[in-house]
Amino acid sequence: MALAKALPLLLLPTAALAQPATPGPFPSRALRMIVPVPPGGGADFVARTYASRLAESLGQPVLVDNRGGAAGIIAMELTARAAPDGYTVIQTNVSTVSINPFIYDKLPYDAIRDFAPVSLATMNPLVLVVHPSVPARSVRELIAWAKQNPNALSYGSLGNGSIQHLAGHLFSRGAGIETVHVPYKGAAPVAVDLLAGQIQMAFSGIGTVVGHVKAGRLRALAVTGNARVEAFGDTPTTRDAGGPDIPFSLWNAFLVPARTPPAVIARLNGAIVQASRSTELLSALATQGTSPASSTPEALAALIRDEQQRFAQVVKSSGARAD
């Protein structure tokens, strides 16, 4: 699953997007970047940061179109039905592509058949954080405490079947401990209750908790995956910390509708790779404790297939179903 890290938005009237393409090289008019989350969150920040850099590289405005809700299904269906001409791009994520197919009985899109991969956008681990009231300063101490206090350890997630839920399930099962899963409707309410001590633990995105960890309001015990991250210094991986291996990463990626011409995909890929390496984008994402990534379309396609195989097994073992 390891991939090498390579690695203000221009507002445009909707009518401009509906104008027919003019002859000439791609792109000859504005692009629409669909984002499956509401404005203001971490994924939205990543999308808008990329949009400004892509507009510069492609020489055309890029409009961010937030279509949050329904676990990303609305945005994915909208993209799947768009014209396959490269003018509609979605910045989506691991959940919509590699988890949703296994927690929903039926989806209005097929994550493989209806989309063409373009490139990764970001790839970062989850962070295992606990409230300071938890008497554990390491993963080993956390597991030992949880074994002595069954079901006293509750953890929050972004909903049943979310990657945060599945990380908590895999951790609990691998460590042989009994925990209580508390699903929420988003990262913000998880953080609010975690900071208040209403729940004790969470596997969180970096940007959501990095400021709280640095301020001492939360304690970071480990990160998922197989590598440490700069934002959390010497914080070990769950495996290195003596706990179970949690081979999960939070990643965002760019897709276009299936049957988009290869030359158009190549043009978009080149612009995304260029953007991911820009000092402006690196600096902007660093404020969120995250970093960009990029890939070839072929590498992203392989990642999606591998992740689907991984999450199919984890979802089955967890018994998770969509809310």
Contacts in CASP RR format, 6 or more apart in sequence:
PFRMAT RR
TARGET T0000
AUTHOR 0000-0000-0000
METHOD contacts of the structure
MODEL  1
MALAKALPLLLLPTAALAQPATPGPFPSRALRMIVPVPPGGGADFVARTY
ASRLAESLGQPVLVDNRGGAAGIIAMELTARAAPDGYTVIQTNVSTVSIN
PFIYDKLPYDAIRDFAPVSLATMNPLVLVVHPSVPARSVRELIAWAKQNP
NALSYGSLGNGSIQHLAGHLFSRGAGIETVHVPYKGAAPVAVDLLAGQIQ
MAFSGIGTVVGHVKAGRLRALAVTGNARVEAFGDTPTTRDAGGPDIPFSL
WNAFLVPARTPPAVIARLNGAIVQASRSTELLSALATQGTSPASSTPEAL
AALIRDEQQRFAQVVKSSGARAD
1 247 0 8 1.000
1 249 0 8 1.000
1 303 0 8 1.000
1 306 0 8 1.000
1 307 0 8 1.000
1 310 0 8 1.000
2 226 0 8 1.000
2 227 0 8 1.000
3 120 0 8 1.000
3 123 0 8 1.000
3 293 0 8 1.000
3 295 0 8 1.000
3 299 0 8 1.000
3 303 0 8 1.000
5 123 0 8 1.000
5 291 0 8 1.000
5 292 0 8 1.000
5 293 0 8 1.000
6 273 0 8 1.000
6 276 0 8 1.000
6 277 0 8 1.000
6 292 0 8 1.000
6 293 0 8 1.000
6 294 0 8 1.000
6 295 0 8 1.000
7 120 0 8 1.000
7 273 0 8 1.000
7 276 0 8 1.000
7 277 0 8 1.000
7 291 0 8 1.000
7 292 0 8 1.000
7 293 0 8 1.000
7 294 0 8 1.000
8 48 0 8 1.000
8 52 0 8 1.000
9 48 0 8 1.000
9 51 0 8 1.000
9 52 0 8 1.000
9 62 0 8 1.000
9 63 0 8 1.000
9 64 0 8 1.000
10 51 0 8 1.000
10 52 0 8 1.000
10 55 0 8 1.000
10 61 0 8 1.000
10 62 0 8 1.000
10 63 0 8 1.000
11 63 0 8 1.000
12 30 0 8 1.000
12 61 0 8 1.000
12 63 0 8 1.000
16 29 0 8 1.000
16 30 0 8 1.000
16 61 0 8 1.000
17 29 0 8 1.000
17 30 0 8 1.000
17 32 0 8 1.000
17 63 0 8 1.000
17 87 0 8 1.000
19 29 0 8 1.000
21 28 0 8 1.000
21 29 0 8 1.000
21 85 0 8 1.000
21 87 0 8 1.000
22 28 0 8 1.000
22 29 0 8 1.000
26 86 0 8 1.000
26 263 0 8 1.000
26 264 0 8 1.000
26 267 0 8 1.000
27 58 0 8 1.000
27 59 0 8 1.000
27 60 0 8 1.000
27 86 0 8 1.000
27 87 0 8 1.000
27 267 0 8 1.000
28 60 0 8 1.000
29 60 0 8 1.000
29 87 0 8 1.000
30 60 0 8 1.000
30 61 0 8 1.000
30 62 0 8 1.000
30 63 0 8 1.000
30 87 0 8 1.000
31 54 0 8 1.000
31 58 0 8 1.000
31 60 0 8 1.000
31 61 0 8 1.000
31 62 0 8 1.000
31 63 0 8 1.000
31 86 0 8 1.000
31 87 0 8 1.000
31 88 0 8 1.000
31 89 0 8 1.000
32 62 0 8 1.000
32 63 0 8 1.000
32 65 0 8 1.000
32 87 0 8 1.000
32 88 0 8 1.000
32 89 0 8 1.000
33 47 0 8 1.000
33 50 0 8 1.000
33 51 0 8 1.000
33 54 0 8 1.000
33 62 0 8 1.000
33 63 0 8 1.000
33 64 0 8 1.000
33 65 0 8 1.000
33 89 0 8 1.000
33 90 0 8 1.000
33 91 0 8 1.000
34 65 0 8 1.000
34 67 0 8 1.000
34 75 0 8 1.000
34 78 0 8 1.000
34 79 0 8 1.000
34 88 0 8 1.000
34 89 0 8 1.000
34 90 0 8 1.000
34 91 0 8 1.000
35 43 0 8 1.000
35 44 0 8 1.000
35 47 0 8 1.000
35 64 0 8 1.000
35 65 0 8 1.000
35 66 0 8 1.000
35 67 0 8 1.000
35 68 0 8 1.000
35 75 0 8 1.000
35 90 0 8 1.000
35 91 0 8 1.000
36 43 0 8 1.000
36 67 0 8 1.000
36 68 0 8 1.000
36 69 0 8 1.000
36 72 0 8 1.000
36 74 0 8 1.000
36 75 0 8 1.000
36 76 0 8 1.000
36 90 0 8 1.000
36 92 0 8 1.000
36 93 0 8 1.000
36 96 0 8 1.000
37 43 0 8 1.000
37 44 0 8 1.000
37 66 0 8 1.000
37 68 0 8 1.000
37 69 0 8 1.000
37 72 0 8 1.000
38 44 0 8 1.000
38 66 0 8 1.000
38 68 0 8 1.000
38 69 0 8 1.000
39 66 0 8 1.000
41 187 0 8 1.000
42 207 0 8 1.000
42 208 0 8 1.000
42 288 0 8 1.000
43 91 0 8 1.000
43 93 0 8 1.000
43 252 0 8 1.000
44 64 0 8 1.000
44 66 0 8 1.000
45 284 0 8 1.000
45 288 0 8 1.000
46 91 0 8 1.000
46 121 0 8 1.000
46 122 0 8 1.000
46 252 0 8 1.000
46 285 0 8 1.000
46 288 0 8 1.000
46 290 0 8 1.000
47 64 0 8 1.000
47 91 0 8 1.000
47 252 0 8 1.000
48 64 0 8 1.000
49 281 0 8 1.000
49 284 0 8 1.000
49 285 0 8 1.000
50 91 0 8 1.000
50 121 0 8 1.000
50 272 0 8 1.000
50 275 0 8 1.000
50 281 0 8 1.000
50 292 0 8 1.000
51 62 0 8 1.000
51 63 0 8 1.000
51 64 0 8 1.000
52 62 0 8 1.000
53 274 0 8 1.000
53 275 0 8 1.000
53 278 0 8 1.000
53 280 0 8 1.000
53 281 0 8 1.000
54 62 0 8 1.000
54 271 0 8 1.000
54 272 0 8 1.000
54 275 0 8 1.000
55 61 0 8 1.000
55 62 0 8 1.000
57 271 0 8 1.000
57 274 0 8 1.000
57 275 0 8 1.000
58 267 0 8 1.000
58 271 0 8 1.000
67 74 0 8 1.000
67 75 0 8 1.000
67 78 0 8 1.000
68 74 0 8 1.000
68 75 0 8 1.000
69 75 0 8 1.000
71 95 0 8 1.000
71 96 0 8 1.000
71 100 0 8 1.000
71 104 0 8 1.000
71 322 0 8 1.000
72 92 0 8 1.000
72 95 0 8 1.000
72 96 0 8 1.000
72 100 0 8 1.000
73 96 0 8 1.000
73 100 0 8 1.000
73 104 0 8 1.000
73 107 0 8 1.000
73 108 0 8 1.000
73 109 0 8 1.000
75 90 0 8 1.000
75 92 0 8 1.000
75 96 0 8 1.000
76 90 0 8 1.000
76 92 0 8 1.000
76 96 0 8 1.000
76 100 0 8 1.000
76 107 0 8 1.000
76 108 0 8 1.000
76 109 0 8 1.000
76 111 0 8 1.000
76 115 0 8 1.000
77 108 0 8 1.000
77 109 0 8 1.000
79 88 0 8 1.000
79 89 0 8 1.000
79 90 0 8 1.000
79 92 0 8 1.000
79 115 0 8 1.000
79 255 0 8 1.000
79 256 0 8 1.000
79 257 0 8 1.000
80 108 0 8 1.000
80 109 0 8 1.000
80 110 0 8 1.000
80 114 0 8 1.000
80 115 0 8 1.000
80 257 0 8 1.000
80 258 0 8 1.000
81 257 0 8 1.000
82 88 0 8 1.000
82 257 0 8 1.000
83 257 0 8 1.000
84 116 0 8 1.000
84 256 0 8 1.000
84 257 0 8 1.000
84 258 0 8 1.000
84 259 0 8 1.000
84 260 0 8 1.000
84 261 0 8 1.000
85 260 0 8 1.000
85 261 0 8 1.000
85 264 0 8 1.000
86 256 0 8 1.000
86 257 0 8 1.000
86 260 0 8 1.000
86 261 0 8 1.000
86 264 0 8 1.000
86 265 0 8 1.000
86 268 0 8 1.000
88 256 0 8 1.000
88 257 0 8 1.000
89 118 0 8 1.000
89 254 0 8 1.000
89 255 0 8 1.000
89 256 0 8 1.000
89 268 0 8 1.000
90 115 0 8 1.000
90 254 0 8 1.000
90 255 0 8 1.000
90 256 0 8 1.000
91 121 0 8 1.000
91 252 0 8 1.000
91 253 0 8 1.000
91 254 0 8 1.000
92 252 0 8 1.000
92 253 0 8 1.000
92 254 0 8 1.000
92 255 0 8 1.000
93 250 0 8 1.000
93 251 0 8 1.000
93 252 0 8 1.000
93 253 0 8 1.000
94 163 0 8 1.000
94 249 0 8 1.000
94 250 0 8 1.000
94 251 0 8 1.000
94 307 0 8 1.000
95 162 0 8 1.000
95 163 0 8 1.000
96 111 0 8 1.000
97 111 0 8 1.000
97 115 0 8 1.000
97 253 0 8 1.000
97 255 0 8 1.000
97 304 0 8 1.000
97 307 0 8 1.000
97 308 0 8 1.000
98 111 0 8 1.000
98 304 0 8 1.000
98 307 0 8 1.000
98 308 0 8 1.000
98 310 0 8 1.000
98 311 0 8 1.000
99 161 0 8 1.000
99 162 0 8 1.000
99 163 0 8 1.000
99 166 0 8 1.000
99 311 0 8 1.000
99 315 0 8 1.000
100 107 0 8 1.000
100 111 0 8 1.000
100 322 0 8 1.000
101 107 0 8 1.000
101 110 0 8 1.000
101 111 0 8 1.000
101 308 0 8 1.000
101 312 0 8 1.000
102 308 0 8 1.000
102 311 0 8 1.000
102 312 0 8 1.000
102 315 0 8 1.000
102 316 0 8 1.000
103 160 0 8 1.000
103 161 0 8 1.000
103 315 0 8 1.000
103 320 0 8 1.000
103 321 0 8 1.000
103 322 0 8 1.000
104 322 0 8 1.000
109 115 0 8 1.000
111 304 0 8 1.000
111 308 0 8 1.000
112 304 0 8 1.000
112 305 0 8 1.000
112 308 0 8 1.000
113 258 0 8 1.000
114 257 0 8 1.000
114 258 0 8 1.000
115 255 0 8 1.000
115 256 0 8 1.000
115 257 0 8 1.000
115 258 0 8 1.000
116 255 0 8 1.000
116 256 0 8 1.000
116 257 0 8 1.000
116 258 0 8 1.000
116 259 0 8 1.000
116 260 0 8 1.000
116 265 0 8 1.000
116 297 0 8 1.000
117 253 0 8 1.000
117 254 0 8 1.000
117 255 0 8 1.000
117 297 0 8 1.000
117 298 0 8 1.000
117 300 0 8 1.000
117 301 0 8 1.000
117 304 0 8 1.000
118 253 0 8 1.000
118 254 0 8 1.000
118 255 0 8 1.000
118 256 0 8 1.000
118 265 0 8 1.000
118 268 0 8 1.000
118 269 0 8 1.000
118 272 0 8 1.000
118 297 0 8 1.000
118 300 0 8 1.000
119 253 0 8 1.000
119 254 0 8 1.000
119 268 0 8 1.000
119 269 0 8 1.000
119 270 0 8 1.000
119 272 0 8 1.000
119 273 0 8 1.000
119 276 0 8 1.000
119 294 0 8 1.000
119 295 0 8 1.000
119 296 0 8 1.000
119 297 0 8 1.000
119 300 0 8 1.000
120 251 0 8 1.000
120 252 0 8 1.000
120 253 0 8 1.000
120 254 0 8 1.000
120 293 0 8 1.000
120 294 0 8 1.000
120 295 0 8 1.000
120 299 0 8 1.000
120 300 0 8 1.000
120 303 0 8 1.000
121 251 0 8 1.000
121 252 0 8 1.000
121 253 0 8 1.000
121 254 0 8 1.000
121 272 0 8 1.000
121 276 0 8 1.000
121 292 0 8 1.000
121 293 0 8 1.000
121 294 0 8 1.000
122 250 0 8 1.000
122 251 0 8 1.000
122 252 0 8 1.000
122 285 0 8 1.000
122 290 0 8 1.000
122 291 0 8 1.000
122 292 0 8 1.000
122 293 0 8 1.000
123 249 0 8 1.000
123 250 0 8 1.000
123 251 0 8 1.000
123 252 0 8 1.000
123 293 0 8 1.000
124 205 0 8 1.000
124 206 0 8 1.000
124 229 0 8 1.000
124 249 0 8 1.000
124 250 0 8 1.000
124 251 0 8 1.000
124 290 0 8 1.000
124 291 0 8 1.000
125 206 0 8 1.000
125 223 0 8 1.000
125 224 0 8 1.000
125 225 0 8 1.000
125 227 0 8 1.000
125 229 0 8 1.000
125 237 0 8 1.000
125 248 0 8 1.000
125 249 0 8 1.000
125 250 0 8 1.000
126 163 0 8 1.000
126 164 0 8 1.000
126 167 0 8 1.000
126 203 0 8 1.000
126 204 0 8 1.000
126 205 0 8 1.000
126 223 0 8 1.000
126 224 0 8 1.000
126 246 0 8 1.000
126 248 0 8 1.000
126 249 0 8 1.000
126 250 0 8 1.000
127 203 0 8 1.000
127 204 0 8 1.000
127 205 0 8 1.000
127 206 0 8 1.000
127 209 0 8 1.000
127 210 0 8 1.000
127 213 0 8 1.000
127 220 0 8 1.000
127 222 0 8 1.000
127 223 0 8 1.000
127 224 0 8 1.000
127 232 0 8 1.000
127 235 0 8 1.000
128 139 0 8 1.000
128 171 0 8 1.000
128 201 0 8 1.000
128 202 0 8 1.000
128 203 0 8 1.000
128 220 0 8 1.000
128 221 0 8 1.000
128 222 0 8 1.000
128 223 0 8 1.000
128 224 0 8 1.000
128 238 0 8 1.000
129 194 0 8 1.000
129 201 0 8 1.000
129 202 0 8 1.000
129 204 0 8 1.000
129 209 0 8 1.000
129 212 0 8 1.000
129 213 0 8 1.000
129 218 0 8 1.000
129 219 0 8 1.000
129 220 0 8 1.000
129 221 0 8 1.000
130 136 0 8 1.000
130 142 0 8 1.000
130 200 0 8 1.000
130 201 0 8 1.000
130 218 0 8 1.000
130 219 0 8 1.000
130 221 0 8 1.000
131 194 0 8 1.000
131 195 0 8 1.000
131 197 0 8 1.000
131 199 0 8 1.000
131 200 0 8 1.000
131 201 0 8 1.000
131 218 0 8 1.000
131 219 0 8 1.000
132 216 0 8 1.000
132 217 0 8 1.000
132 218 0 8 1.000
132 219 0 8 1.000
133 197 0 8 1.000
133 200 0 8 1.000
134 142 0 8 1.000
134 145 0 8 1.000
134 153 0 8 1.000
134 200 0 8 1.000
134 201 0 8 1.000
134 219 0 8 1.000
135 141 0 8 1.000
135 145 0 8 1.000
136 142 0 8 1.000
136 144 0 8 1.000
136 145 0 8 1.000
136 221 0 8 1.000
137 219 0 8 1.000
137 221 0 8 1.000
138 221 0 8 1.000
138 241 0 8 1.000
139 221 0 8 1.000
139 222 0 8 1.000
139 236 0 8 1.000
139 238 0 8 1.000
139 241 0 8 1.000
139 242 0 8 1.000
139 243 0 8 1.000
140 241 0 8 1.000
140 242 0 8 1.000
140 243 0 8 1.000
142 153 0 8 1.000
142 201 0 8 1.000
142 221 0 8 1.000
143 175 0 8 1.000
143 176 0 8 1.000
143 177 0 8 1.000
143 243 0 8 1.000
145 153 0 8 1.000
146 152 0 8 1.000
146 153 0 8 1.000
146 175 0 8 1.000
146 177 0 8 1.000
146 178 0 8 1.000
146 179 0 8 1.000
147 176 0 8 1.000
147 177 0 8 1.000
150 177 0 8 1.000
150 178 0 8 1.000
151 178 0 8 1.000
151 179 0 8 1.000
151 180 0 8 1.000
152 200 0 8 1.000
153 177 0 8 1.000
153 179 0 8 1.000
153 180 0 8 1.000
153 200 0 8 1.000
153 201 0 8 1.000
154 179 0 8 1.000
154 180 0 8 1.000
154 181 0 8 1.000
154 182 0 8 1.000
154 199 0 8 1.000
154 200 0 8 1.000
154 201 0 8 1.000
155 168 0 8 1.000
155 179 0 8 1.000
155 180 0 8 1.000
155 181 0 8 1.000
155 182 0 8 1.000
155 199 0 8 1.000
155 200 0 8 1.000
155 201 0 8 1.000
155 202 0 8 1.000
155 203 0 8 1.000
156 164 0 8 1.000
156 165 0 8 1.000
156 181 0 8 1.000
156 182 0 8 1.000
156 183 0 8 1.000
156 184 0 8 1.000
156 190 0 8 1.000
156 193 0 8 1.000
156 194 0 8 1.000
156 199 0 8 1.000
156 201 0 8 1.000
156 202 0 8 1.000
157 164 0 8 1.000
157 165 0 8 1.000
157 168 0 8 1.000
157 181 0 8 1.000
157 182 0 8 1.000
157 183 0 8 1.000
157 184 0 8 1.000
157 190 0 8 1.000
157 202 0 8 1.000
157 203 0 8 1.000
158 164 0 8 1.000
158 165 0 8 1.000
158 183 0 8 1.000
158 184 0 8 1.000
158 185 0 8 1.000
158 186 0 8 1.000
158 187 0 8 1.000
158 190 0 8 1.000
159 165 0 8 1.000
159 183 0 8 1.000
159 184 0 8 1.000
159 185 0 8 1.000
159 186 0 8 1.000
159 323 0 8 1.000
160 181 0 8 1.000
160 183 0 8 1.000
160 320 0 8 1.000
160 321 0 8 1.000
160 322 0 8 1.000
160 323 0 8 1.000
161 315 0 8 1.000
161 318 0 8 1.000
161 320 0 8 1.000
161 321 0 8 1.000
161 322 0 8 1.000
162 183 0 8 1.000
163 203 0 8 1.000
163 248 0 8 1.000
163 250 0 8 1.000
164 190 0 8 1.000
164 202 0 8 1.000
164 203 0 8 1.000
164 204 0 8 1.000
165 181 0 8 1.000
165 183 0 8 1.000
165 318 0 8 1.000
165 320 0 8 1.000
166 248 0 8 1.000
166 311 0 8 1.000
166 314 0 8 1.000
166 315 0 8 1.000
166 318 0 8 1.000
166 320 0 8 1.000
167 203 0 8 1.000
167 224 0 8 1.000
167 246 0 8 1.000
167 248 0 8 1.000
168 179 0 8 1.000
168 181 0 8 1.000
168 203 0 8 1.000
168 246 0 8 1.000
169 181 0 8 1.000
169 314 0 8 1.000
169 317 0 8 1.000
169 318 0 8 1.000
169 320 0 8 1.000
170 244 0 8 1.000
170 246 0 8 1.000
170 248 0 8 1.000
170 314 0 8 1.000
171 203 0 8 1.000
171 238 0 8 1.000
171 243 0 8 1.000
171 244 0 8 1.000
171 246 0 8 1.000
172 178 0 8 1.000
172 179 0 8 1.000
173 244 0 8 1.000
173 317 0 8 1.000
174 243 0 8 1.000
174 244 0 8 1.000
175 243 0 8 1.000
175 244 0 8 1.000
179 201 0 8 1.000
182 193 0 8 1.000
182 199 0 8 1.000
183 323 0 8 1.000
184 190 0 8 1.000
184 193 0 8 1.000
187 204 0 8 1.000
187 205 0 8 1.000
187 208 0 8 1.000
188 208 0 8 1.000
190 199 0 8 1.000
190 202 0 8 1.000
190 204 0 8 1.000
190 208 0 8 1.000
191 202 0 8 1.000
191 204 0 8 1.000
191 208 0 8 1.000
191 209 0 8 1.000
191 212 0 8 1.000
193 199 0 8 1.000
194 200 0 8 1.000
194 201 0 8 1.000
194 202 0 8 1.000
194 218 0 8 1.000
195 212 0 8 1.000
195 217 0 8 1.000
195 218 0 8 1.000
202 209 0 8 1.000
203 224 0 8 1.000
203 246 0 8 1.000
203 248 0 8 1.000
205 250 0 8 1.000
206 229 0 8 1.000
206 231 0 8 1.000
206 232 0 8 1.000
206 250 0 8 1.000
206 288 0 8 1.000
206 289 0 8 1.000
206 290 0 8 1.000
207 288 0 8 1.000
207 289 0 8 1.000
207 290 0 8 1.000
209 218 0 8 1.000
209 220 0 8 1.000
210 231 0 8 1.000
210 232 0 8 1.000
210 288 0 8 1.000
210 289 0 8 1.000
212 218 0 8 1.000
213 219 0 8 1.000
213 220 0 8 1.000
213 232 0 8 1.000
220 232 0 8 1.000
220 235 0 8 1.000
221 235 0 8 1.000
221 241 0 8 1.000
222 235 0 8 1.000
222 236 0 8 1.000
222 237 0 8 1.000
222 238 0 8 1.000
222 240 0 8 1.000
222 241 0 8 1.000
222 243 0 8 1.000
223 229 0 8 1.000
223 232 0 8 1.000
223 235 0 8 1.000
223 236 0 8 1.000
223 237 0 8 1.000
223 238 0 8 1.000
224 237 0 8 1.000
224 238 0 8 1.000
224 246 0 8 1.000
224 247 0 8 1.000
224 248 0 8 1.000
224 249 0 8 1.000
225 237 0 8 1.000
225 238 0 8 1.000
225 239 0 8 1.000
225 245 0 8 1.000
225 246 0 8 1.000
225 247 0 8 1.000
225 248 0 8 1.000
225 249 0 8 1.000
226 237 0 8 1.000
226 239 0 8 1.000
226 247 0 8 1.000
227 237 0 8 1.000
228 234 0 8 1.000
228 235 0 8 1.000
228 236 0 8 1.000
228 237 0 8 1.000
229 235 0 8 1.000
230 291 0 8 1.000
231 289 0 8 1.000
231 290 0 8 1.000
237 245 0 8 1.000
238 244 0 8 1.000
238 245 0 8 1.000
238 246 0 8 1.000
239 245 0 8 1.000
239 246 0 8 1.000
247 310 0 8 1.000
251 293 0 8 1.000
251 303 0 8 1.000
253 295 0 8 1.000
253 300 0 8 1.000
253 303 0 8 1.000
253 304 0 8 1.000
254 268 0 8 1.000
254 272 0 8 1.000
256 264 0 8 1.000
256 265 0 8 1.000
256 268 0 8 1.000
265 297 0 8 1.000
269 296 0 8 1.000
269 297 0 8 1.000
272 294 0 8 1.000
273 294 0 8 1.000
275 281 0 8 1.000
275 292 0 8 1.000
276 292 0 8 1.000
276 293 0 8 1.000
276 294 0 8 1.000
277 292 0 8 1.000
277 294 0 8 1.000
281 292 0 8 1.000
282 291 0 8 1.000
282 292 0 8 1.000
285 291 0 8 1.000
285 292 0 8 1.000
295 303 0 8 1.000
END
